[in-house]
């Protein structure tokens, strides 16, 4: 195995935390300024965005702890970020730490009941910069694996896109779950429905990219010799080998199909023309449970995705020996 289980947790927590920070920043930027700063609506926005940024901070902090534990000593993380070598993990570590700091600052700024103009301007700047840094963290988790060219499965150009889509979907799940736990989901029911629709689109794209990655790997990944055989062995391990139960059961069914169905239910429950049907009246009363189950499934699928991709990575030399 090229990466340890701690690194797999690091990839999942870092991507999910960055996705949550990105989604919360987008919501903050898209919300009408006059509404989020009005006396009546400001409290609702604070109850939505402050916990969302706080959740992003916790996830990112846990990812940093996993990275430090994997490195063995905390001082090695400092050496990593001060290294002059321009490599994926160094850039990602910088972006991760900046996003971590900004998510904490934004959680505090959104928690404050009254902010002066300078503080609101600072908050707006931090949200804009967080969109960039969180995007870098989401992308680099896939690029970190892709840079390991010795593992043919990870050399696929589809891998970074797959991790970005998964991170965004997990970020939406964290935000929707946070809205349910803080009790503002009903207030932002239209926003929640639009986020569920966005998540459904992300899931469809994730399925398409995952399929492309597997098809490419099963055909040898545009490689030859032992590298092609290793790519094919990785694909077989996922779809019909040792990892098939996790791949089909947790990733595909629980992590993709179930959330897509539940997202569709959330979206359809907000269509006025459908409210006359009793089944949708019943579903509307079950939306909190549906949203939480969907979020849990998305997060489980995101964790399973990283686990499967990391565990299925086979070096050509290992595949030659028949060890899978």
C-alpha positions in Angstrom: 0.0 0.0 0.0 1.4 3.4 -1.0 -0.7 5.4 1.5 -1.7 4.5 5.1 -5.2 4.6 6.5 -4.4 7.9 8.2 -3.6 9.4 4.8 -6.9 8.0 3.5 -8.7 9.8 6.4 -6.7 12.9 5.6 -7.9 12.9 2.0 -11.5 12.4 3.0 -11.6 14.9 5.9 -9.6 17.5 4.0 -11.8 17.2 0.9 -15.0 17.2 2.9 -14.0 20.2 5.1 -12.8 22.1 2.0 -16.1 21.3 0.3 -18.1 22.5 3.3 -16.1 25.7 3.5 -16.6 26.3 -0.3 -20.4 25.7 -0.1 -20.8 27.9 2.9 -18.8 30.7 1.2 -20.9 30.4 -2.0 -24.1 30.6 0.1 -22.7 33.7 1.9 -21.8 35.3 -1.4 -25.1 34.5 -3.1 -27.3 35.7 -0.2 -28.8 39.2 -0.7 -26.8 41.7 1.4 -29.8 43.7 2.4 -31.5 40.5 3.6 -28.7 38.8 5.6 -28.0 42.1 7.4 -31.6 43.0 8.2 -32.8 42.6 11.7 -35.2 39.9 11.0 -33.2 37.6 8.8 -29.7 38.2 10.2 -30.2 35.7 13.0 -31.3 32.9 10.6 -28.2 33.5 8.4 -26.0 33.4 11.4 -27.6 30.1 12.5 -26.9 28.7 9.1 -23.5 30.0 8.2 -21.7 30.2 11.5 -22.2 26.4 12.3 -21.4 25.6 8.6 -18.0 27.3 8.8 -17.5 25.8 12.2 -18.2 22.3 10.9 -15.7 22.9 8.0 -13.1 24.0 10.6 -13.6 20.8 12.7 -13.3 18.6 9.6 -10.2 20.4 8.4 -8.6 20.3 11.9 -9.2 16.6 12.0 -7.5 16.2 8.6 -4.5 18.1 9.9 -4.3 15.8 12.9 -4.4 12.8 10.6 -1.6 14.3 8.5 0.5 15.0 11.6 -0.1 11.5 13.0 0.9 10.0 9.6 4.0 12.1 9.5 4.9 10.8 12.9 5.8 14.2 14.5 4.1 17.6 14.5 7.4 19.4 13.6 7.4 17.5 10.3 4.3 19.3 9.2 6.1 22.6 9.8 9.0 21.3 7.7 6.5 20.4 5.0 5.0 23.8 4.7 8.4 25.6 4.9 9.9 23.3 2.3 11.0 25.3 -0.8 10.2 22.3 -3.0 7.0 23.0 -5.1 5.2 19.7 -4.8 1.5 18.8 -4.6 1.5 18.0 -0.9 3.3 21.2 0.0 0.9 23.4 -2.0 -2.0 21.4 -0.5 -0.7 21.7 3.0 -0.5 25.5 2.6 -4.0 25.7 1.2 -5.3 23.4 3.9 -3.9 25.5 6.7 -5.1 28.8 5.2 -8.6 27.3 4.7 -8.5 26.1 8.2 -7.7 29.5 9.6 -10.3 31.3 7.4 -13.1 28.9 8.2 -12.4 29.6 11.9 -12.4 33.3 11.4 -15.6 33.2 9.3 -17.3 31.1 11.9 -16.5 33.7 14.5 -17.5 36.6 12.2 -20.8 35.1 11.3 -21.5 34.4 15.0 -21.3 38.0 15.9 -24.7 39.7 16.1 -23.4 43.2 15.2 -20.5 43.9 12.8 -19.2 47.2 11.7 -18.5 48.0 8.0 -14.8 47.1 8.3 -15.6 43.7 9.8 -18.2 43.0 7.2 -15.7 43.9 4.5 -13.1 41.6 6.0 -15.7 38.8 6.1 -16.5 39.3 2.5 -12.8 39.2 1.5 -12.3 36.0 3.6 -15.2 34.4 1.9 -13.8 35.2 -1.6 -10.3 34.0 -0.7 -11.8 30.8 0.9 -13.4 29.9 -2.4 -10.0 29.8 -4.0 -8.1 28.0 -1.2 -10.9 25.5 -0.6 -11.0 24.8 -4.3 -7.2 24.1 -4.2 -7.6 21.7 -1.3 -10.4 19.8 -3.1 -8.4 19.5 -6.3 -5.0 18.7 -4.8 -6.3 15.6 -2.9 -6.8 14.0 -6.4 -3.6 15.5 -7.8 -1.7 14.1 -4.8 -2.6 10.6 -5.9 -2.3 11.3 -9.6 1.3 12.4 -9.0 2.1 8.9 -8.0 2.7 7.9 -11.6 4.0 4.4 -10.5 0.4 3.4 -9.7 -1.5 3.2 -13.0 -5.0 3.5 -11.5 -4.1 6.9 -10.0 -2.5 8.2 -13.1 -5.9 8.7 -14.7 -6.8 12.3 -15.7 -10.3 11.6 -14.3 -9.1 11.2 -10.7 -8.8 14.9 -9.7 -12.2 15.6 -11.2 -13.7 12.7 -9.3 -12.3 13.9 -6.0 -13.5 17.5 -6.6 -17.0 16.4 -7.4 -17.1 14.1 -4.3 -15.7 16.9 -2.1 -18.4 19.3 -3.3 -21.1 16.7 -2.7 -19.8 16.0 0.8 -19.7 19.7 1.5 -23.3 20.1 0.4 -24.2 17.2 2.7 -22.5 18.8 5.7 -24.3 22.1 5.1 -27.7 20.5 4.7 -27.2 18.4 7.8 -26.0 21.5 9.7 -29.2 23.3 8.7 -31.3 20.5 10.1 -29.4 20.3 13.4 -29.6 24.1 13.9 -33.3 24.2 13.1 -33.1 26.7 10.2 -33.8 24.1 7.4 -37.4 25.1 7.2 -36.5 28.8 7.0 -34.2 28.0 4.1 -36.4 25.4 2.5 -36.0 26.8 -1.0 -32.2 27.1 -0.6 -32.1 23.5 0.7 -34.1 22.3 -2.3 -31.7 24.0 -4.7 -28.8 22.5 -2.9 -30.4 19.1 -3.1 -30.8 19.6 -6.9 -27.2 20.7 -7.1 -26.1 17.6 -5.2 -28.1 15.4 -7.5 -26.3 16.9 -10.5 -22.9 16.4 -8.7 -23.8 12.8 -8.1 -24.7 12.2 -11.8 -21.4 13.8 -12.8 -19.6 11.7 -10.2 -21.1 8.5 -11.6 -20.0 9.5 -15.1 -16.5 10.3 -14.1 -16.2 7.2 -11.9 -17.4 5.1 -14.9 -14.9 6.8 -17.2 -12.1 6.1 -14.7 -13.0 2.4 -14.4 -13.4 1.9 -18.1 -10.0 3.6 -18.8 -8.4 1.4 -16.1 -10.0 -1.8 -17.4 -8.6 -1.1 -20.8 -5.1 -0.6 -19.4 -5.2 3.1 -18.9 -3.6 3.9 -22.2 -0.5 2.2 -20.9 1.3 -1.0 -22.0 3.1 -3.9 -20.4 2.9 -4.5 -16.7 1.4 -1.0 -16.1 -1.6 -1.9 -18.2 -2.0 -5.2 -16.3 -1.8 -3.3 -13.0 -4.5 -0.9 -14.1 -6.7 -3.8 -15.2 -6.1 -5.6 -11.9 -7.1 -2.4 -10.0 -10.4 -2.2 -11.9 -11.1 -5.9 -11.3 -10.3 -5.5 -7.6 -12.9 -2.8 -7.3 -15.7 -4.3 -9.4 -15.3 -8.0 -8.8 -12.5 -8.6 -6.4 -11.7 -8.0 -2.7 -13.1 -4.5 -2.6 -16.3 -5.2 -4.6 -18.6 -5.3 -1.6 -17.4 -1.9 -0.3 -17.4 -0.5 -3.9 -20.9 -1.7 -4.9 -22.6 -1.7 -1.5 -21.2 1.4 0.2 -19.9 3.6 -2.6 -22.4 3.0 -5.4 -25.7 2.0 -3.6 -25.4 3.8 -0.3 -23.2 6.7 -1.4 -24.6 7.5 -4.9 -28.0 5.9 -5.6 -29.7 6.4 -2.3 -28.7 10.1 -1.9 -29.7 10.8 -5.5 -33.2 9.4 -4.9 -33.5 11.3 -1.6 -32.3 14.5 -3.3 -35.0 14.1 -5.9 -37.6 13.6 -3.2 -36.5 16.9 -1.5 -36.6 18.8 -4.8 -40.0 17.4 -5.8 -41.5 18.1 -2.4 -41.0 21.8 -3.1 -43.0 21.8 -6.4 -46.4 23.5 -5.7 -48.2 21.4 -8.3 -47.3 18.2 -6.4 -48.5 19.2 -3.0 -52.1 18.1 -3.8 -50.8 14.5 -3.8 -51.0 13.0 -0.4 -47.7 11.1 -0.8 -45.8 14.4 -1.1 -47.6 15.8 2.0 -46.3 12.8 3.9 -42.8 13.3 2.4 -42.7 16.9 3.4 -43.2 16.0 7.0 -40.3 13.5 6.7 -37.9 15.9 5.1 -35.7 16.4 8.1 -35.1 12.7 8.4 -34.7 12.3 4.6 -32.1 15.1 4.5 -30.1 13.7 7.4 -30.1 10.1 6.0 -29.1 11.5 2.5 -26.3 13.5 4.1 -25.0 10.5 6.0 -25.1 8.3 2.9 -23.1 11.0 0.9 -20.5 11.2 3.6 -20.2 7.4 3.8 -19.9 7.2 0.0 -17.2 9.9 0.1 -15.2 8.0 2.6 -15.7 4.7 0.7 -14.5 6.4 -2.5 -11.2 7.4 -1.0 -10.8 4.0 0.7 -11.5 2.1 -2.5 -9.3 4.2 -4.8 -6.4 4.1 -2.3 -6.7 0.4 -1.5 -7.1 -0.6 -5.2 -3.9 1.2 -6.2 -1.6 -1.5 -7.4 2.1 -1.1 -8.4 3.1 -2.9 -11.6 5.7 -4.9 -9.8 3.2 -6.1 -7.2 0.7 -7.1 -10.0 3.5 -9.1 -11.6 3.9 -11.1 -8.4 0.2 -11.7 -8.3 -0.3 -10.0 -5.0 -3.6 -8.0 -5.0 
